Amino acid sequence: MKKEFKETLKSKGRTEMPAVLLAAAECAPLSKTGGLADVAGALPKALAALGIDARVITPYHRVVKEKYAGQVEHMFYFYVQIGWRREYVGIEKLVLDGVTIYLVDNEHYFGDKIYLGGEAEGEQYCFFTRAVLDAIPNLDFSPEIVHCNDWHTAMIPMLARTQYPGGMQEQLKFLLTIHNIAFQGIYSYGFVKDRLGIDDKYFTYEYLNLNDNPNFLKAGIIFSDKVNTVSPSYAWEIMTPDYSEGLEEVLAYRAEDLSGIINGIDKQVFNPAADPLLPATFSRGRLKGKAVCKAALQERMGLEQRPDVPLFAMVTRMTGQKGFDLVAAVLDSLMSNEDMQFMLLGTGDPRFENFMRAAEYRYKGRLCAYIGYSEELSHLVYAGSDFFLMPSRFEPCGLSQMIAMRYGSVPIVRETGGLKDTVAPYNQYTGEGDGFSFANYDAWELRDAVRKALDCYGQKEVMAGLISHAMQKDFGFELSAQEYARLYLCML
């Protein structure tokens, strides 16, 4: 345990770090659709090294049951009331890579997709919220802090403090992490009252309501002890109207309790020096294997076999949030006027998918659009590309730029959220920096950033410095875990 944590504990009259239960809708490697799953899966392992017993409670989704059913241990079951239905709750236990995971079983709610959409999804996570609260006193574990994540679990603090008088649930401390404020859990008064039995006095602007509708995320912000986001810049951004999605006043009210902690990546999974998915491995200062990966990527994707041409890449959802409208606006200008290759791996908006298919036809041999997703291919793209593009409209944290840097692919990003916090722009006068960035959400600023990267590509020493600086950065979850440990200790 770090000396600072021992001193903090001593000042609080304690000797042990707090026990933490992470409540999340998804958890890697069991179930995953985004970065939330990575945090739920990796953070407990990193916290354990600091003396924190952190466990996870998550739905027993169909995808989890299909892969791990033979490894789970049934603990107990009970029933909860959701509207007019009395629903079964099974609590199963799985220990994976040293992390204890409690799985909430119910075929009606978790026998299909992770997120059902619409009111079905709202009821799905109303059920999960109630199941978590009722399960906590019966676990073989007594948490002091419940770490909630996004709107799916944001009602836990409110219900604990308004519907469990005298129970251990009411005495718990709560942290709410906002991974993406664009998703808030907004449903009608009748729907929420029926599923969760909330007293009418809480359906007000002071507590649950926003714009005349109950808002799950708002309730979490109001009732949690602390609130954080997944990067310091995003924590600041969401207190402004441009990024808050209507919650700026609520977040300003909780400003003293709001902070940002950068996510990490799993350095064992993303390790170019020992990645089994690559045709050749490499490390900082020993980059011959990266050249092999570039040649393999070019061959596999039908690109011209040219080691001298700069290869730009994206692994992304093709949406407006990810800045794909900017890419569409400047791609033809760049491909027509610059000696470069472009590789895309991803899916998204059909109009962008069709745009990329047409672009591949126009620039055959220089541009490849892989419409789909492959984990194995994504590793090769990170390793084989020279530059990695992330021109996001907003980006709470972003993991792809961290992975790209670890693999020596120099990032080109918009200065927003976690992208701003993790990529240091190249300074031509001092040689400092590990990537390129642009400030405004503007297609021509993106084009200029790409052209700056192209200029540097022709300067071997400059390019070598950029790659070296990028690869030496440490984005492991160990640093994130230390920040979360400090936050947990503040809550005691």
For each residue, the residues with C-beta under 8 A, 3 or more apart:
1: 5 6 17 50 51
2: 5 6 50 482
3: 6 7
4: 7 8
5: 1 2 8 9 17 50 51 485 489
6: 1 2 3 9 10
7: 3 4 10 11
8: 4 5 11 12 489
9: 5 6 12 14 15 16 17 489
10: 6 7 13 14 15
11: 7 8
12: 8 9 489 492
13: 10
14: 9 10 492
15: 9 10
16: 9 51
17: 1 5 9 50 51 52 53 485 488 489
18: 52 144 145 488 489 491 492
19: 52 53 54 55 141 142 143 144 145
20: 44 47 52 53 54 55 143 144 145 146 147 488
21: 54 55 56 57 136 139 141 143 145 146 147
22: 40 43 44 54 55 56 57 147 149
23: 56 57 58 132 146 147 148 149 153 156
24: 27 36 37 39 40 56 57 58 149 150 152 153
25: 36 58 59 114 115 125 128 149 150 152 153
26: 30 31 32 33 34 36 37 40 58 61 114
27: 24 30 31 32 37 40 41 56 58 101
28: 31 32 37 38 40 41 42
29: 32 41 96
30: 26 27 41 58 61 63 64 67 68 94 96 101
31: 26 27 28 37 58 59 61 63 64 114
32: 26 27 28 29 37 38 41
33: 26 36 37 114 115
34: 26 37 179 180
35: 38 39 179 230 263 396 397 399
36: 24 25 26 33 39 40 149 150 179
37: 24 26 27 28 31 32 33 34 40 41
38: 28 32 35 41 42 263 265 266 399
39: 24 35 36 42 43 149 177 179 230 263
40: 22 24 26 27 28 36 37 43 44 56 58 149
41: 27 28 29 30 32 37 38 44 45 56 99
42: 28 38 39 45 46 264 266 477
43: 22 39 40 46 47 54 477 480 481 484
44: 20 22 40 41 47 48 54 55 56 99
45: 41 42 48 49 97 98 99 477
46: 42 43 49 50 264 476 477 478 480 481
47: 20 43 44 50 52 54 481 484 485
48: 44 45 51 52 53 54 98 99
49: 45 46 478 481
50: 1 2 5 17 46 47 481 482 485
51: 1 5 16 17 48
52: 17 18 19 20 47 48 481 485 488
53: 17 19 20 48 141
54: 19 20 21 22 43 44 47 48 99 147
55: 19 20 21 22 44 99 100 101 102 141 143
56: 21 22 23 24 27 40 41 44 99 100 101 102
57: 21 22 23 24 101 102 103 104 132 135
58: 23 24 25 26 27 30 31 40 61 64 101 102 103 104
59: 25 31 64 103 104 109 110 114 128
60: 64 65 72 90 92 103 104 105 106 110
61: 26 30 31 58 64 65 110 114
62: 65 66 110 111 112 113
63: 30 31 66 67 114
64: 30 31 58 59 60 61 67 68 103
65: 60 61 62 68 69
66: 62 63 69
67: 30 63 64
68: 30 64 65 71 72 94 96
69: 65 66 72
70:
71: 68 94 96
72: 60 68 69 92 93 94 103
73: 92 93 94
74: 77 90 91 92 93
75: 91 92 93 102 139 140
76: 91 138
77: 74 88 89 90 91 105
78: 89 134 135 138
79: 86 87 88 89
80: 86 87 89 127 130 131 134
81: 85 86 87 130 197
82: 85 87 123 126 127 130 195
83: 123 194 195
84:
85: 81 82
86: 79 80 81
87: 79 80 81 82 106 108 109 127
88: 77 79 105 106
89: 77 78 79 80 104 105 106 131 134 135
90: 60 74 77 104 105 106
91: 74 75 76 77 102 103 104 105 135 138 139
92: 60 72 73 74 75 102 103 105
93: 72 73 74 75 100 101 102 103 140
94: 30 68 71 72 73 100 101 103
95: 98 99 100 101
96: 29 30 68 71 99 101
97: 45
98: 45 48 95
99: 41 44 45 48 54 55 56 95 96
100: 55 56 93 94 95 141
101: 27 30 55 56 57 58 93 94 95 96
102: 55 56 57 58 75 91 92 93 135 139
103: 57 58 59 60 64 72 91 92 93 94
104: 57 58 59 60 89 90 91 110 128 131 132 135
105: 60 77 88 89 90 91 92 110
106: 60 87 88 89 90 109 110 111 127 131
107: 110 111
108: 87 111
109: 59 87 106 123 124 127 128
110: 59 60 61 62 104 105 106 107 124
111: 62 106 107 108
112: 62 116
113: 62 116 117
114: 25 26 31 33 59 61 63
115: 25 33 121 124
116: 112 113 120 121 124
117: 113 120 121
118: 121 122
119: 122 123 187 191
120: 116 117 123 124
121: 115 116 117 118 124 125
122: 118 119 125 126 185 187 191 192 195
123: 82 83 109 119 120 126 127 191 195
124: 109 110 115 116 120 121 127 128
125: 25 121 122 128 129 151 152 153 185
126: 82 122 123 129 130 155 192 195 196
127: 80 82 87 106 109 123 124 130 131 195
128: 25 59 104 109 124 125 131 132 152 153
129: 125 126 132 133 153 155 156 159 196
130: 80 81 82 126 127 133 134 159 196
131: 80 89 104 106 127 128 134 135
132: 23 57 104 128 129 135 136 146 153 156
133: 129 130 136 156 159 160 164 169
134: 78 80 89 130 131 137 138
135: 57 78 89 91 102 104 131 132 138 139
136: 21 132 133 139 143 146 168 169 172
137: 134 167 168 169
138: 76 78 91 134 135
139: 21 75 91 102 135 136 142 143
140: 75 93
141: 19 21 53 55 100
142: 19 139 168
143: 19 20 21 55 136 139 146 172
144: 18 19 20 172 173 492
145: 18 19 20 21 172 173 174 175 488 491
146: 20 21 23 132 136 143 156 157 160 172 173 174 175
147: 20 21 22 23 54 174 175 177 484
148: 23 153 154 156 157 174 175 176 177 220 224
149: 22 23 24 25 36 39 40 152 153 176 177 179
150: 24 25 36 153 154 177 178 179 180 183 217
151: 125 154 183 184 185 216 217 220
152: 24 25 125 128 149 185 216
153: 23 24 25 125 128 129 132 148 149 150 156 220
154: 148 150 151 157 158 176 185 216 217 219 220 221 224
155: 126 129 158 159 185 196 216 219 220
156: 23 129 132 133 146 148 153 159 160 174 220
157: 146 148 154 160 161 174 176 219 220 223 224 225
158: 154 155 161 162 198 202 207 208 219 220 222 223
159: 129 130 133 155 156 162 163 164 169 196 198
160: 133 146 156 157 163 164 169 170 172 174 223
161: 157 158 164 170 223
162: 158 159 198 199 202
163: 159 160 197 198
164: 133 159 160 161 167 169 170
165: 170
166: 170
167: 137 164 170 171
168: 136 137 142 171 172
169: 133 136 137 159 160 164 172
170: 160 161 164 165 166 167
171: 167 168
172: 136 143 144 145 146 160 168 169
173: 144 145 146 225 491 492
174: 145 146 147 148 156 157 160 223 224 225 226
175: 145 146 147 148 224 225 226 227 228 487 488 491
176: 148 149 154 157 220 221 224 226 227 228
177: 39 147 148 149 150 227 228 229 230
178: 150 181 217 221 227 228 229 230 238 396
179: 34 35 36 39 149 150 229 230 396 397
180: 34 150 183 396
181: 178 184 217 229 238 243 244 245 247 396
182: 245 321
183: 150 151 180 217
184: 151 181 210 215 216 217 218 245 247
185: 122 125 151 152 154 155 215 216 217
186: 210 213 214 215 216
187: 119 122 191 192 213 214 216
188: 191 192 213 214
189: 192 193 203 213 214
190: 193 194
191: 119 122 123 187 188 194 195
192: 122 126 187 188 189 195 196 198 203 208 214
193: 189 190 196 197 198 200 203
194: 83 190 191 197
195: 82 83 122 123 126 127 191 192
196: 126 129 130 155 159 192 193
197: 81 163 193 194
198: 158 159 162 163 192 193 202 203 208 214
199: 162 202
200: 193 203
201: 204
202: 158 162 198 199 207 208
203: 189 192 193 198 200 207 208 209 214
204: 201 207 208 209
205: 209 210
206:
207: 158 202 203 204 219 222
208: 158 192 198 202 203 204 214 215 218 219 222
209: 203 204 205 212 213 214 215 218
210: 184 186 205 213 215 218 246 247 250
211: 215 246
212: 209
213: 186 187 188 189 209 210
214: 186 187 188 189 192 198 203 208 209 219
215: 184 185 186 208 209 210 211 218 219
216: 151 152 154 155 184 185 186 187 219 220
217: 150 151 154 178 181 183 184 185 220 221 247
218: 184 208 209 210 215 221 222 247 250
219: 154 155 157 158 207 208 214 215 216 222 223
220: 148 151 153 154 155 156 157 158 176 216 217 223 224 227
221: 154 176 178 217 218 224 227 247 250 251 254
222: 158 207 208 218 219 250 254
223: 157 158 160 161 174 219 220
224: 148 154 157 174 175 176 220 221 227 257
225: 157 173 174 175 257 491
226: 174 175 176 257 258 259 487 490 491
227: 175 176 177 178 220 221 224 251 254 257 258 259
228: 175 176 177 178 235 258 259 260 261 487
229: 177 178 179 181 234 235 238 258 259 260 261 396
230: 35 39 177 178 179 234 260 261 262 263 396 397 418
231: 234 235 260 261 262 263 396 397 398 417 418 420 421 422
232: 235 236 259 260 261 262 421
233: 236 237 260 416 417 418 420 421
234: 229 230 231 237 238 243 260 394 395 396 397 417 418
235: 228 229 231 232 238 239 258 259 260
236: 232 233 239 240 260
237: 233 234 240 242 243 394 416 417
238: 178 181 229 234 235 243 244 245 247 248 251
239: 235 236 244 248 251 252 255 258
240: 236 237 243 244 248
241: 244 248
242: 237
243: 181 234 237 238 240 394
244: 181 238 239 240 241 247 248 251
245: 181 182 184 238
246: 210 211
247: 181 184 210 217 218 221 238 244 250 251
248: 238 239 240 241 244 251 252
249: 252 253
250: 210 218 221 222 247 253 254
251: 221 227 238 239 244 247 248 254 255 258
252: 239 248 249 255
253: 249 250
254: 221 222 227 250 251 257 258
255: 239 251 252 258
256:
257: 224 225 226 227 254
258: 226 227 228 229 235 239 251 254 255
259: 226 227 228 229 232 235 487
260: 228 229 230 231 232 233 234 235 236 421
261: 228 229 230 231 232 480 483 484 487
262: 230 231 232 397 418 421 422 475 479 480 483
263: 35 38 39 230 231 397 399 418 477 480
264: 42 46 402 475 476 477 478 479 480 481
265: 38 269 270 399 402 403 406 475 476 477
266: 38 42 269 270 477
267: 270 271 406 475 476
268: 271
269: 265 266
270: 265 266 267 275 379 382 403 406 407
271: 267 268 274 275 406
272: 275 278 281 282 283 289 290 383 406 407 408
273: 281 282 283
274: 271 281
275: 270 271 272 278 281 379 383
276:
277: 375 376 379 380
278: 272 275 281 289 293 379 380 383
279: 292 293 296 380
280: 288 289 290 292 293 296
281: 272 273 274 275 278 289
282: 272 273 286 287 288 289 290 293 383 408
283: 272 273 286 471
284: 287 408 467 468 471 472
285: 468
286: 282 283 289
287: 282 284 290 291 408 467
288: 280 282 291 292
289: 272 278 280 281 282 286 292 293
290: 272 280 282 287 293 294 383 384 407 408
291: 287 288 294 295 307
292: 279 280 288 289 295 296
293: 278 279 280 282 289 290 296 297 380 383 384
294: 290 291 297 298 307 311 383 384 385 386
295: 291 292 298 299 305 307 384
296: 279 280 292 293 299 300 380 384
297: 293 294 300 301 303 311 343 380 381 383 384 385
298: 294 295 301 303 304 305 306 311 341 384
299: 295 296 303 305
300: 296 297 377 380
301: 297 298 343 368 370
302: 364 365 368
303: 297 298 299 311 341 343 365 366 367 368
304: 298 309 341 365 366
305: 295 298 299
306: 298 309 341
307: 291 294 295
308:
309: 304 306 339 340 341
310: 339 340 341 386 387 453 454 457
311: 294 297 298 303 340 341 342 343 384 385 386 387
312: 340 341 342 343 385 386 387 388 389 412 450 453
313: 342 343 344 345 381 382 384 385 387 388 389 404 409
314: 327 343 344 345 346 388 389 390
315: 345 346 378 381 382 388 400
316: 322 324 344 345 346 348 390 400
317: 321 322 346 347 348
318: 322 324 344 346 347 348 349 352 353 356
319: 322 324 348 349 352
320: 323 324 325 349 393
321: 182 317 392 393 394
322: 316 317 318 319 348 390 391 392 393
323: 320 326 327 390 391 392 393 414 441 446
324: 316 318 319 320 327 328 348 349 352
325: 320 328 329 443
326: 323 329 330 391 441 442 443 446
327: 314 323 324 330 331 389 391 446
328: 324 325 331 352 355
329: 325 326 443
330: 326 327 333 334 443 444 446 447 450
331: 327 328 334 335 342 359
332: 335 336 359 362
333: 330 336 337 447
334: 330 331 337 338 340 342 447 450
335: 331 332 338 340 342 359 362 363 366 367
336: 332 333
337: 333 334
338: 334 335 450 451 454
339: 309 310
340: 309 310 311 312 334 335 366 454
341: 298 303 304 306 309 310 311 312 366 367
342: 311 312 313 331 334 335 363 366 367 368
343: 297 301 303 311 312 313 314 367 368 370 381 385
344: 313 314 316 318 356 368 369 370
345: 313 314 315 316 370 372 373 374 377 378 381
346: 314 315 316 317 318 370 371 373
347: 317 318 353 371 372 373
348: 316 317 318 319 322 324 352 353
349: 318 319 320 324 352 353
350: 353 354
351: 354 355
352: 318 319 324 328 348 349 355 356
353: 318 347 348 349 350 356 357 369 371
354: 350 351 357 358
355: 328 351 352 358 359
356: 318 344 352 353 359 360 369 371
357: 353 354 360 361 369 371
358: 354 355 361 362
359: 331 332 335 355 356 362 363 367 369
360: 356 357 363 364 367 368 369
361: 357 358 364
362: 332 335 358 359 367
363: 335 342 359 360 366 367
364: 302 360 361 367
365: 302 303 304
366: 303 304 335 340 341 342 363
367: 303 335 341 342 343 359 360 362 363 364
368: 301 302 303 342 343 344 360
369: 344 353 356 357 359 360
370: 301 343 344 345 346 374 377
371: 346 347 353 356 357
372: 345 347
373: 345 346 347 378
374: 345 370 377 378
375: 277 378 379
376: 277 379 380
377: 300 345 370 374 380 381
378: 315 345 373 374 375 381 382
379: 270 275 277 278 375 376 382 383 407
380: 277 278 279 293 296 297 300 376 377 383 384
381: 297 313 315 343 345 377 378 384 385
382: 270 313 315 378 379 385 388 403 404 406 407 409
383: 272 275 278 282 290 293 294 297 379 380 407 408 409
384: 290 293 294 295 296 297 298 311 313 380 381
385: 294 297 311 312 313 343 381 382 388 404 409
386: 294 310 311 312 409 410 457 463
387: 310 311 312 313 409 410 411 412 450 453 457
388: 312 313 314 315 382 385 400 401 404 409 410 411 412
389: 312 313 314 327 411 412 450
390: 314 316 322 323 395 398 400 401 411 412 413 414 419
391: 322 323 326 327 412 413 414 438 446
392: 321 322 323 395 398 413 414 416 417 419
393: 320 321 322 323 414 416 441
394: 234 237 243 321 416 417
395: 234 390 392 398 413 414 416 417 418 419
396: 35 178 179 180 181 229 230 231 234 417 418
397: 35 179 230 231 234 262 263 417 418
398: 231 390 392 395 401 402 413 417 418 419 422
399: 35 38 263 265 402 403
400: 315 316 388 390 403 404
401: 388 390 398 404 405 411 413 418 419 422 423 435
402: 264 265 398 399 405 406 422 473 475
403: 265 270 382 399 400 406 407
404: 313 382 385 388 400 401 407 409 410 411 470
405: 401 402 408 409 410 411 422 423 434 435 470 471 473 475
406: 265 267 270 271 272 382 402 403 470 471 473 475
407: 270 272 290 379 382 383 403 404 471
408: 272 282 284 287 290 383 405 467 470 471
409: 313 382 383 385 386 387 388 404 405 470
410: 386 387 388 404 405 434 435 436 453 463 466 467 470
411: 387 388 389 390 401 404 405 419 423 434 435 436 470
412: 312 387 388 389 390 391 435 436 437 446 449 450 453
413: 390 391 392 395 398 401 419 420 423 435 436 437
414: 323 390 391 392 393 395 419 437 438 439 441 446
415: 419 420 437 438 439
416: 233 237 392 393 394 395 419 420
417: 231 233 234 237 392 394 395 396 397 398 420 421
418: 230 231 233 234 262 263 395 396 397 398 401 421 422
419: 390 392 395 398 401 411 413 414 415 416 422 423 437
420: 231 233 413 415 416 417 423 437
421: 231 232 233 260 262 417 418
422: 231 262 398 401 402 405 418 419 473 475
423: 401 405 411 413 419 420 434 435 437
424: 432 433 434 435 469
425: 433 435 436 437
426: 432 433 434 435 436 452 456 462 466
427: 430 431 432 433
428: 431 462
429:
430: 427
431: 427 428 462 465
432: 424 426 427 469
433: 424 425 426 427 466 469
434: 405 410 411 423 424 426 466 469 470 473
435: 401 405 410 411 412 413 423 424 425 426 466 470
436: 410 411 412 413 425 426 449 450 452 453
437: 412 413 414 415 419 420 423 425 449
438: 391 414 415 442 445 446 448 449
439: 414 415 445
440: 445
441: 323 326 393 414
442: 326 438 445 446
443: 325 326 329 330 446 447
444: 330 447 448
445: 438 439 440 442 448 449
446: 323 326 327 330 391 412 414 438 442 443 449 450
447: 330 333 334 443 444 450 451
448: 438 444 445 451 452
449: 412 436 437 438 445 446 452 453
450: 312 330 334 338 387 389 412 436 446 447 453 454
451: 338 447 448 454 455
452: 426 436 448 449 455 456
453: 310 312 387 410 412 436 449 450 456 457
454: 310 338 340 450 451 457 458
455: 451 452 458 459
456: 426 452 453 459 462 463 466
457: 310 386 387 453 454 463
458: 454 455
459: 455 456 462 463
460: 463 464
461: 464 465
462: 426 428 431 456 459 465 466
463: 386 410 456 457 459 460 466 467
464: 460 461 467 468
465: 431 461 462 468 469
466: 410 426 433 434 435 456 462 463 469 470
467: 284 287 408 410 463 464 470 471
468: 284 285 464 465 471 472
469: 424 432 433 434 465 466 472 473
470: 404 405 406 408 409 410 411 434 435 466 467 473
471: 283 284 405 406 407 408 467 468
472: 284 468 469
473: 402 405 406 422 434 469 470
474: 478 479
475: 262 264 265 267 402 405 406 422 479
476: 46 264 265 267 479
477: 42 43 45 46 263 264 265 266 480 481
478: 46 49 264 474 481 482
479: 262 264 474 475 476 482 483
480: 43 46 261 262 263 264 477 483 484
481: 43 46 47 49 50 52 264 477 478 484 485
482: 2 50 478 479 485 486
483: 261 262 479 480 486 487
484: 43 47 147 261 480 481 487 488
485: 5 17 47 50 52 481 482 488 489
486: 482 483 489 490
487: 175 226 228 259 261 483 484 490 491
488: 17 18 20 52 145 175 484 485 491 492
489: 5 8 9 12 17 18 485 486 492
490: 226 486 487
491: 18 145 173 175 225 226 487 488
492: 12 14 18 144 173 488 489
